[in-house]
């Protein structure tokens, strides 16, 4: 979200009277007085200020009694939301590339896009190879080593060629298929 979108979403909270854009990270008495701020609401965890001394940015507000602690709702914190986004980021990118968005619209580098596409192709290849191995295992168990196995190998070659096509690989050495 952009800052403007965040401000707008806050304006729609029923407990918010006013949103002050570009507010400083560390609040001062002058800022509180200028904007007639009665209370500052935030969770009680200490947040470091920019000094590097590890001081709590809300220390001053707490000391003058204008700090109101908010309670976290499980699963609804910016940290949790960001972690969920980051965890599924690659899936999100691939889903949107498939929908027709360009890598530039998604802010993805050329290399990242290609890496994701190759990984998807390799995963598909891995699944197909596993299926072929299962088929060969079934044939071995049944002792059927005649024509069905030849057909199965033909289908396997076709599958490899299909994967190569997806990955824009122009040639595959047959020795790699053994």
PyMOL commands that set and color helices and strands:
alter all, ss='L'
color gray80, all
select helices_A, chain A and resi 3-11+29-34+59-63+78-87+89-98+110-142+147-166+174-177
alter helices_A, ss='H'
color red, helices_A
select strands_A, chain A and resi 40-42+67-69
alter strands_A, ss='S'
color yellow, strands_A
deselect
rebuild
show_as cartoon
